[in-house]
């Protein structure tokens, strides 16, 4: 893992030695399918577009946390590369399958999403990468030719999930961390977000459960405008699932109480 994560792990271990004030658990495990109360702010992207002609350049990132320079004090904003085939979901997991380095493991998520209350995320859509024929190339892809034209925008759903100890509470070894099966504060239809642009900033800090190791996110149902992007100037919503033979690419940024601001 990158030096930044190791530094934060060291600090978190030191802070664990200090006495903690008593807190009251206010767990919110609602599974409602809409989220009208989640605070968001406007699209901060640059409105750019891409045609995917950069080949494998964007798909080769290692999925780790290189850090993104933000504003103010604190660690750099965490950033993670999401490079998956259509139909695949992104969430922290201890997966050692080929090409699974697009995921972060639960120990890394526990550090990157650790916060004293502030938790904001946003995603940047990167140009589509066309995989070579007969190569898996991105995680979960079924081999075959990619679809042309390239997507110009993506849309997706998001939910919160908690990193927890098997028996509840927060007293267990990092090797014992598991991801809760409960998904809550669902936000449907984030986007559409154009290639080169960021999604809105999604503020979920006040909705995260208490008395858990950390609250992280899950990205599901990634859709694109690929099926009708060949008709310039026509109405083309991003409403169809990315094909299992195609790859999609996004960058996740995470702001916490310990990082700089977006």
Order of alpha helices (4+ residues) and beta strands (2+ residues): alpha-beta-beta-alpha-beta-beta-beta-beta-beta-beta-beta-beta
